[in-house]
C-alpha cells in the first residue's frame, strides 16, 4: 500500500532516505537526493517517471529507486 511520505509541514525529511512504498513530492525527493533543477531535468529526460495530480508533481519511491539503480549499472 502506498502512503504519503511522513512529513511535517515546513520540515523536510532527512536527506538520503527514499522508501519504496512511499510517494514523494518532486521538491522533497530532490532535497533527499541532493538534486538541483538540472539533475531533475536530466533524470526526467533519461526516463524517471513523474506523476501529476492537479498542479503538483510526484514520484513513487519504487520508481525513484529503480531509476537510480538502473543508472548505476
N, CA, C and O atoms as CSV, one atom per row, in Angstrom:
chain,resi,resn,atom,element,x,y,z
A,1,UNK,N,N,0.830,-1.179,0.000
A,1,UNK,CA,C,0.000,0.000,0.000
A,1,UNK,C,C,0.876,1.243,0.000
A,1,UNK,O,O,1.823,1.333,0.781
A,2,UNK,N,N,0.569,2.208,-0.871
A,2,UNK,CA,C,1.327,3.446,-0.936
A,2,UNK,C,C,0.809,4.422,0.096
A,2,UNK,O,O,-0.387,4.461,0.384
A,3,UNK,N,N,1.692,5.192,0.638
A,3,UNK,CA,C,1.304,6.218,1.592
A,3,UNK,C,C,2.126,7.462,1.301
A,3,UNK,O,O,3.221,7.374,0.746
A,4,UNK,N,N,1.609,8.594,1.667
A,4,UNK,CA,C,2.366,9.828,1.523
A,4,UNK,C,C,3.523,9.761,2.504
A,4,UNK,O,O,3.344,9.353,3.651
A,5,UNK,N,N,4.704,10.159,2.061
A,5,UNK,CA,C,5.889,10.117,2.918
A,5,UNK,C,C,5.629,10.884,4.208
A,5,UNK,O,O,5.016,11.952,4.198
A,6,UNK,N,N,6.100,10.328,5.310
A,6,UNK,CA,C,5.937,11.009,6.590
A,6,UNK,C,C,6.571,12.392,6.489
A,6,UNK,O,O,7.751,12.526,6.163
A,7,UNK,N,N,5.785,13.397,6.768
A,7,UNK,CA,C,6.251,14.757,6.558
A,7,UNK,C,C,5.490,15.706,7.470
A,7,UNK,O,O,4.269,15.619,7.601
A,8,UNK,N,N,6.224,16.604,8.092
A,8,UNK,CA,C,5.592,17.652,8.883
A,8,UNK,C,C,5.681,18.936,8.067
A,8,UNK,O,O,6.727,19.210,7.478
A,9,UNK,N,N,4.616,19.728,8.018
A,9,UNK,CA,C,4.643,20.966,7.237
A,9,UNK,C,C,5.825,21.848,7.603
A,9,UNK,O,O,6.125,22.037,8.782
A,10,UNK,N,N,6.497,22.391,6.586
A,10,UNK,CA,C,7.619,23.278,6.814
A,10,UNK,C,C,8.910,22.554,7.147
A,10,UNK,O,O,9.919,23.201,7.427
A,11,UNK,N,N,8.904,21.241,7.123
A,11,UNK,CA,C,10.086,20.469,7.502
A,11,UNK,C,C,10.264,19.294,6.557
A,11,UNK,O,O,9.372,18.451,6.449
A,12,UNK,N,N,11.385,19.221,5.878
A,12,UNK,CA,C,11.645,18.091,5.003
A,12,UNK,C,C,12.334,16.987,5.785
A,12,UNK,O,O,13.037,17.242,6.763
A,13,UNK,N,N,12.123,15.769,5.344
A,13,UNK,CA,C,12.739,14.614,5.993
A,13,UNK,C,C,14.246,14.641,5.764
A,13,UNK,O,O,14.735,15.359,4.892
A,14,UNK,N,N,14.972,13.864,6.546
A,14,UNK,CA,C,16.426,13.839,6.387
A,14,UNK,C,C,16.823,13.423,4.975
A,14,UNK,O,O,16.172,12.564,4.379
A,15,UNK,N,N,17.891,14.024,4.429
A,15,UNK,CA,C,18.322,13.653,3.090
A,15,UNK,C,C,18.754,12.195,3.023
A,15,UNK,O,O,19.241,11.630,4.001
A,16,UNK,N,N,18.569,11.608,1.868
A,16,UNK,CA,C,19.080,10.268,1.639
A,16,UNK,C,C,18.122,9.136,1.917
A,16,UNK,O,O,18.440,7.992,1.595
A,17,UNK,N,N,16.970,9.392,2.496
A,17,UNK,CA,C,16.046,8.306,2.818
A,17,UNK,C,C,14.923,8.280,1.788
A,17,UNK,O,O,14.089,9.184,1.735
A,18,UNK,N,N,14.914,7.232,0.974
A,18,UNK,CA,C,13.852,7.020,-0.007
A,18,UNK,C,C,13.274,5.641,0.270
A,18,UNK,O,O,13.994,4.644,0.212
A,19,UNK,N,N,11.997,5.575,0.566
A,19,UNK,CA,C,11.339,4.307,0.854
A,19,UNK,C,C,10.528,3.872,-0.362
A,19,UNK,O,O,9.797,4.683,-0.931
A,20,UNK,N,N,10.639,2.611,-0.773
A,20,UNK,CA,C,9.955,2.162,-1.988
A,20,UNK,C,C,8.433,2.214,-1.905
A,20,UNK,O,O,7.775,2.312,-2.942
A,21,UNK,N,N,7.857,2.151,-0.720
A,21,UNK,CA,C,6.401,2.141,-0.586
A,21,UNK,C,C,5.815,3.523,-0.303
A,21,UNK,O,O,4.685,3.636,0.171
A,22,UNK,N,N,6.584,4.571,-0.593
A,22,UNK,CA,C,6.121,5.942,-0.344
A,22,UNK,C,C,6.017,6.714,-1.640
A,22,UNK,O,O,6.578,6.322,-2.664
A,23,UNK,N,N,5.291,7.818,-1.580
A,23,UNK,CA,C,5.202,8.736,-2.712
A,23,UNK,C,C,5.732,10.083,-2.224
A,23,UNK,O,O,5.434,10.509,-1.108
A,24,UNK,N,N,6.518,10.745,-3.068
A,24,UNK,CA,C,7.191,11.981,-2.678
A,24,UNK,C,C,6.841,13.103,-3.637
A,24,UNK,O,O,6.724,12.891,-4.844
A,25,UNK,N,N,6.674,14.304,-3.086
A,25,UNK,CA,C,6.603,15.481,-3.942
A,25,UNK,C,C,7.977,15.619,-4.601
A,25,UNK,O,O,8.987,15.207,-4.031
A,26,UNK,N,N,8.009,16.185,-5.771
A,26,UNK,CA,C,9.271,16.323,-6.500
A,26,UNK,C,C,10.288,17.124,-5.691
A,26,UNK,O,O,11.458,16.746,-5.637
A,27,UNK,N,N,9.873,18.213,-5.067
A,27,UNK,CA,C,10.825,19.018,-4.292
A,27,UNK,C,C,11.397,18.228,-3.120
A,27,UNK,O,O,12.574,18.370,-2.788
A,28,UNK,N,N,10.575,17.406,-2.499
A,28,UNK,CA,C,11.044,16.597,-1.371
A,28,UNK,C,C,12.035,15.533,-1.838
A,28,UNK,O,O,13.063,15.318,-1.197
A,29,UNK,N,N,11.728,14.867,-2.952
A,29,UNK,CA,C,12.633,13.853,-3.484
A,29,UNK,C,C,13.980,14.476,-3.853
A,29,UNK,O,O,15.029,13.896,-3.574
A,30,UNK,N,N,13.952,15.651,-4.478
A,30,UNK,CA,C,15.201,16.333,-4.854
A,30,UNK,C,C,16.019,16.706,-3.623
A,30,UNK,O,O,17.242,16.568,-3.627
A,31,UNK,N,N,15.361,17.173,-2.583
A,31,UNK,CA,C,16.066,17.516,-1.347
A,31,UNK,C,C,16.716,16.279,-0.738
A,31,UNK,O,O,17.868,16.329,-0.307
A,32,UNK,N,N,15.984,15.178,-0.700
A,32,UNK,CA,C,16.517,13.945,-0.121
A,32,UNK,C,C,17.713,13.424,-0.896
A,32,UNK,O,O,18.625,12.835,-0.316
A,33,UNK,N,N,17.714,13.642,-2.221
A,33,UNK,CA,C,18.805,13.143,-3.056
A,33,UNK,C,C,19.907,14.168,-3.280
A,33,UNK,O,O,20.969,13.833,-3.805
A,34,UNK,N,N,19.664,15.410,-2.888
A,34,UNK,CA,C,20.653,16.456,-3.120
A,34,UNK,C,C,20.690,16.899,-4.573
A,34,UNK,O,O,21.712,17.393,-5.050
A,35,UNK,N,N,19.576,16.723,-5.280
A,35,UNK,CA,C,19.481,17.111,-6.684
A,35,UNK,C,C,19.037,18.557,-6.812
A,35,UNK,O,O,18.230,19.046,-6.021
A,36,UNK,N,N,19.573,19.232,-7.817
A,36,UNK,CA,C,19.101,20.557,-8.186
A,36,UNK,C,C,18.172,20.445,-9.383
A,36,UNK,O,O,17.814,19.343,-9.799
A,37,UNK,N,N,17.782,21.591,-9.938
A,37,UNK,CA,C,16.871,21.609,-11.082
A,37,UNK,C,C,17.459,20.889,-12.289
A,37,UNK,O,O,16.751,20.156,-12.979
A,38,UNK,N,N,18.739,21.092,-12.546
A,38,UNK,CA,C,19.377,20.468,-13.707
A,38,UNK,C,C,19.379,18.945,-13.581
A,38,UNK,O,O,19.091,18.249,-14.555
A,39,UNK,N,N,19.693,18.428,-12.419
A,39,UNK,CA,C,19.709,16.972,-12.208
A,39,UNK,C,C,18.314,16.382,-12.394
A,39,UNK,O,O,18.172,15.301,-12.964
A,40,UNK,N,N,17.289,17.076,-11.921
A,40,UNK,CA,C,15.921,16.598,-12.084
A,40,UNK,C,C,15.531,16.572,-13.563
A,40,UNK,O,O,14.962,15.590,-14.039
A,41,UNK,N,N,15.834,17.645,-14.285
A,41,UNK,CA,C,15.509,17.670,-15.721
A,41,UNK,C,C,16.233,16.553,-16.464
A,41,UNK,O,O,15.649,15.908,-17.335
A,42,UNK,N,N,17.489,16.321,-16.130
A,42,UNK,CA,C,18.260,15.251,-16.774
A,42,UNK,C,C,17.658,13.888,-16.452
A,42,UNK,O,O,17.574,13.029,-17.330
A,43,UNK,N,N,17.240,13.679,-15.212
A,43,UNK,CA,C,16.630,12.402,-14.819
A,43,UNK,C,C,15.317,12.176,-15.570
A,43,UNK,O,O,15.030,11.057,-15.996
A,44,UNK,N,N,14.535,13.215,-15.731
A,44,UNK,CA,C,13.270,13.085,-16.473
A,44,UNK,C,C,13.535,12.747,-17.934
A,44,UNK,O,O,12.823,11.934,-18.523
A,45,UNK,N,N,14.560,13.369,-18.522
A,45,UNK,CA,C,14.905,13.055,-19.916
A,45,UNK,C,C,15.365,11.607,-20.057
A,45,UNK,O,O,15.130,10.981,-21.091
A,46,UNK,N,N,16.022,11.068,-19.024
A,46,UNK,CA,C,16.525,9.698,-19.069
A,46,UNK,C,C,15.482,8.676,-18.619
A,46,UNK,O,O,15.790,7.487,-18.547
A,47,UNK,N,N,14.255,9.107,-18.316
A,47,UNK,CA,C,13.178,8.160,-18.086
A,47,UNK,C,C,12.578,8.080,-16.697
A,47,UNK,O,O,11.764,7.191,-16.448
A,48,UNK,N,N,12.940,8.968,-15.775
A,48,UNK,CA,C,12.318,8.951,-14.454
A,48,UNK,C,C,10.826,9.239,-14.607
A,48,UNK,O,O,10.437,10.231,-15.222
A,49,UNK,N,N,9.999,8.366,-14.044
A,49,UNK,CA,C,8.542,8.517,-14.150
A,49,UNK,C,C,8.040,9.540,-13.129
A,49,UNK,O,O,8.295,9.427,-11.931
A,50,UNK,N,N,7.325,10.531,-13.635
A,50,UNK,CA,C,6.743,11.581,-12.796
A,50,UNK,C,C,5.226,11.475,-12.915
A,50,UNK,O,O,4.697,11.300,-14.013
A,51,UNK,N,N,4.536,11.579,-11.798
A,51,UNK,CA,C,3.070,11.522,-11.776
A,51,UNK,C,C,2.541,12.893,-11.396
A,51,UNK,O,O,3.024,13.519,-10.452
A,52,UNK,N,N,1.545,13.351,-12.141
A,52,UNK,CA,C,0.985,14.685,-11.903
A,52,UNK,C,C,-0.423,14.554,-11.353
A,52,UNK,O,O,-1.227,13.759,-11.839
A,53,UNK,N,N,-0.705,15.348,-10.332
A,53,UNK,CA,C,-2.048,15.428,-9.770
A,53,UNK,C,C,-2.347,16.902,-9.558
A,53,UNK,O,O,-1.754,17.549,-8.695
A,54,UNK,N,N,-3.256,17.418,-10.338
A,54,UNK,CA,C,-3.523,18.854,-10.278
A,54,UNK,C,C,-2.297,19.610,-10.751
A,54,UNK,O,O,-1.803,19.376,-11.854
A,55,UNK,N,N,-1.806,20.515,-9.922
A,55,UNK,CA,C,-0.619,21.287,-10.271
A,55,UNK,C,C,0.642,20.730,-9.627
A,55,UNK,O,O,1.714,21.320,-9.759
A,56,UNK,N,N,0.531,19.617,-8.939
A,56,UNK,CA,C,1.680,19.054,-8.226
A,56,UNK,C,C,2.240,17.829,-8.943
A,56,UNK,O,O,1.509,17.066,-9.574
A,57,UNK,N,N,3.555,17.665,-8.827
A,57,UNK,CA,C,4.242,16.517,-9.398
A,57,UNK,C,C,4.770,15.630,-8.279
A,57,UNK,O,O,5.262,16.110,-7.258
A,58,UNK,N,N,4.655,14.329,-8.499
A,58,UNK,CA,C,5.083,13.352,-7.508
A,58,UNK,C,C,5.911,12.270,-8.181
A,58,UNK,O,O,5.843,12.077,-9.395
A,59,UNK,N,N,6.686,11.576,-7.380
A,59,UNK,CA,C,7.438,10.421,-7.848
A,59,UNK,C,C,7.254,9.314,-6.814
A,59,UNK,O,O,7.272,9.566,-5.609
A,60,UNK,N,N,7.076,8.089,-7.298
A,60,UNK,CA,C,6.965,6.949,-6.393
A,60,UNK,C,C,8.363,6.554,-5.935
A,60,UNK,O,O,9.310,6.568,-6.722
A,61,UNK,N,N,8.483,6.205,-4.672
A,61,UNK,CA,C,9.777,5.769,-4.147
A,61,UNK,C,C,10.327,4.592,-4.928
A,61,UNK,O,O,11.526,4.530,-5.199
A,62,UNK,N,N,9.450,3.645,-5.299
A,62,UNK,CA,C,9.879,2.475,-6.059
A,62,UNK,C,C,10.480,2.895,-7.405
A,62,UNK,O,O,11.533,2.394,-7.798
A,63,UNK,N,N,9.807,3.820,-8.116
A,63,UNK,CA,C,10.303,4.279,-9.415
A,63,UNK,C,C,11.628,5.019,-9.266
A,63,UNK,O,O,12.520,4.866,-10.100
A,64,UNK,N,N,11.762,5.805,-8.231
A,64,UNK,CA,C,12.985,6.556,-7.993
A,64,UNK,C,C,14.158,5.615,-7.710
A,64,UNK,O,O,15.244,5.789,-8.264
A,65,UNK,N,N,13.940,4.627,-6.853
A,65,UNK,CA,C,14.993,3.661,-6.553
A,65,UNK,C,C,15.358,2.831,-7.780
A,65,UNK,O,O,16.535,2.556,-8.013
A,66,UNK,N,N,14.362,2.433,-8.563
A,66,UNK,CA,C,14.623,1.674,-9.785
A,66,UNK,C,C,15.435,2.514,-10.762
A,66,UNK,O,O,16.366,2.003,-11.385
A,67,UNK,N,N,15.100,3.796,-10.908
A,67,UNK,CA,C,15.832,4.687,-11.809
A,67,UNK,C,C,17.288,4.837,-11.370
A,67,UNK,O,O,18.203,4.750,-12.189
A,68,UNK,N,N,17.493,5.061,-10.084
A,68,UNK,CA,C,18.857,5.273,-9.581
A,68,UNK,C,C,19.696,4.009,-9.747
A,68,UNK,O,O,20.851,4.089,-10.167
A,69,UNK,N,N,19.134,2.847,-9.425
A,69,UNK,CA,C,19.906,1.609,-9.545
A,69,UNK,C,C,20.153,1.265,-11.006
A,69,UNK,O,O,21.189,0.684,-11.330
A,70,UNK,N,N,19.229,1.610,-11.894
A,70,UNK,CA,C,19.432,1.380,-13.325
A,70,UNK,C,C,20.561,2.264,-13.834
A,70,UNK,O,O,21.377,1.822,-14.643
A,71,UNK,N,N,20.616,3.509,-13.368
A,71,UNK,CA,C,21.647,4.463,-13.806
A,71,UNK,C,C,23.043,4.040,-13.359
A,71,UNK,O,O,24.028,4.296,-14.052
A,72,UNK,N,N,23.123,3.390,-12.198
A,72,UNK,CA,C,24.433,2.975,-11.669
A,72,UNK,C,C,25.004,1.779,-12.417
A,72,UNK,O,O,26.221,1.601,-12.484
A,73,UNK,N,N,24.115,0.960,-12.981
A,73,UNK,CA,C,24.563,-0.290,-13.634
A,73,UNK,C,C,25.246,-0.023,-14.952
A,73,UNK,O,O,25.680,-0.960,-15.623
